Amino acid sequence: MTFSLIARCPRTGQIGAAVTTSSIAVGSRCAFAAAGVGAVLTQHRTDPRLGPRGLDLLRSGCTAAETVAALAASTPHAGWRQLAALDAAGGTAFFHGAKVKPERNAAEGPGVVAIGNILSSDQVPAAMVAGFLAAAAHPLAERLLLALEAGEAAGGEHGEVTSAALLVMGRESFPYVDLRVDKAAQPLAALRGLWTEYAPLAEGFVSRAVAPDGAPVI
């Protein structure tokens, strides 16, 4: 019961992901991204090993399509897996195993791919991509969150979500944004609250790492 997306900002080169589900700790299990490399989603009967493996394939020069194909071909339980990948050029790809439960679907747009399973409507991924593309003037983190909210407004999953996460990689090896909500009655609203508080501090946290002499006090 998960819906998610990964995307790239063409202005900044940032790469990120947003995800929500009915089970705990989705942020630690489903979304993986690396600066200048790309991102991978692994969900349904989630295998978190496929995230780092996918990033290694992207680092080696594989496209998103080649990465997804290699992951699907190399896992012995591909039928249970739902995957997506985004490469550094903005290319996207996805995979649904035969055992992934309906409603399931995916949608793609320039530099973005959304996937979902056990959804209330197979239009949820398309709504997410539309929400993302409609917010082109906003920072990547905001666009991802708006897309997740659009997916929820389109019906979301077949049940109540309880955890959500927002991950954005910028110029550095550490996340520009890594916010997570677990076991909340309204995780997307809680994630929105965290982002609202974190957004004005994000650049300051980067400065504290790379240029501490002139960094702000936070």
SVG drawing of the C-alpha trace seen along z (x, -y; Angstrom):
<svg xmlns="http://www.w3.org/2000/svg" viewBox="-10 -34 46 51">
<polyline fill="none" stroke="black" stroke-width="0.4" points="0.0,0.0 2.5,-2.5 2.7,-5.5 5.9,-7.4 7.9,-9.3 11.4,-10.3 12.4,-13.3 15.2,-15.6 15.3,-19.4 16.8,-20.6 17.7,-24.0 19.7,-22.8 20.5,-19.2 18.9,-18.1 17.5,-14.6 14.9,-13.5 12.1,-11.2 8.8,-11.3 6.9,-8.3 4.1,-7.4 2.6,-4.0 0.5,-2.3 3.4,-0.7 6.1,-2.1 9.5,-3.5 8.9,-3.9 11.7,-6.5 14.4,-3.9 13.2,-1.1 11.9,-2.4 13.7,-5.5 17.4,-5.8 19.2,-8.7 22.8,-9.9 24.0,-13.3 24.8,-13.4 23.9,-9.8 20.1,-9.2 17.5,-7.6 15.8,-4.3 12.4,-3.2 11.8,0.3 8.4,1.2 5.4,3.7 7.2,6.7 10.1,4.3 13.7,5.4 15.8,2.5 18.9,4.2 17.7,3.2 18.1,-0.5 21.9,-0.6 22.3,2.0 20.4,-0.2 22.5,-3.3 25.7,-1.2 24.4,-0.4 23.6,-4.1 27.1,-5.0 28.6,-2.5 26.9,-4.3 23.7,-2.4 20.6,-4.3 17.5,-4.2 16.0,-1.7 19.1,0.5 19.1,0.3 15.6,1.4 16.0,4.2 19.1,5.4 17.5,5.3 14.4,7.1 16.5,9.8 18.9,10.3 16.5,10.6 15.1,14.2 11.7,12.8 11.0,10.2 7.3,11.0 6.9,9.3 8.8,6.2 7.8,2.8 10.7,0.6 11.5,-2.7 14.7,-4.5 15.9,-7.9 19.3,-8.6 21.4,-11.8 20.2,-12.9 16.5,-12.7 15.8,-9.4 13.2,-7.2 12.0,-3.6 9.8,-1.3 8.9,2.3 5.8,4.1 6.3,7.8 3.4,10.1 2.5,10.5 2.3,6.8 -1.3,6.2 -3.8,3.9 -4.6,1.3 -1.1,0.7 0.2,-1.7 3.0,-4.1 3.3,-7.4 6.2,-9.3 7.0,-12.8 10.1,-14.8 12.5,-14.0 9.9,-12.3 8.4,-8.9 5.7,-7.8 4.6,-4.3 2.0,-2.9 0.4,0.4 -2.8,1.4 -4.1,-2.0 -7.7,-3.2 -7.4,-4.3 -5.0,-3.5 -4.9,-7.3 -2.9,-8.1 0.5,-8.0 -0.7,-10.2 -2.1,-12.7 1.3,-12.8 3.2,-13.5 0.7,-16.2 1.0,-17.8 4.8,-17.7 4.9,-19.2 2.4,-21.9 4.7,-23.2 7.8,-23.8 8.6,-27.2 9.0,-25.7 12.1,-24.0 12.4,-20.3 11.4,-19.4 8.3,-21.4 7.4,-19.9 7.8,-16.4 5.6,-17.2 2.9,-18.8 3.0,-15.7 2.5,-13.4 -0.4,-15.5 -1.9,-15.3 -1.7,-11.5 -3.5,-11.5 -6.1,-13.9 -6.6,-11.5 -7.5,-8.7 -4.2,-7.6 -3.8,-4.0 -6.5,-1.4 -6.2,-2.1 -4.8,-4.7 -1.2,-5.9 0.8,-6.2 4.4,-7.1 5.9,-9.4 9.3,-10.6 10.9,-13.4 14.5,-13.0 16.5,-15.4 20.2,-15.2 21.9,-18.4 25.5,-19.2 27.0,-17.3 27.3,-13.6 24.8,-14.1 21.1,-14.8 19.9,-18.4 16.6,-17.3 15.9,-14.0 12.6,-14.3 10.5,-11.3 7.2,-10.8 6.3,-7.5 3.1,-6.2 1.1,-9.4 -2.6,-9.8 -1.9,-12.3 1.6,-11.7 1.5,-13.9 0.3,-16.9 3.0,-16.2 5.6,-16.0 4.3,-19.3 4.9,-20.8 8.4,-19.5 9.3,-20.8 7.8,-24.2 10.1,-24.4 13.1,-23.0 13.0,-24.9 14.5,-28.2 17.3,-26.3 18.4,-23.9 21.1,-26.1 22.3,-27.0 22.9,-23.4 24.9,-22.9 27.0,-26.0 27.7,-24.6 29.3,-21.6 31.2,-23.1 32.0,-26.7 31.6,-26.7 33.5,-30.0 30.7,-32.0 27.8,-29.7 24.6,-30.9 23.8,-29.9 20.8,-27.6"/>
</svg>
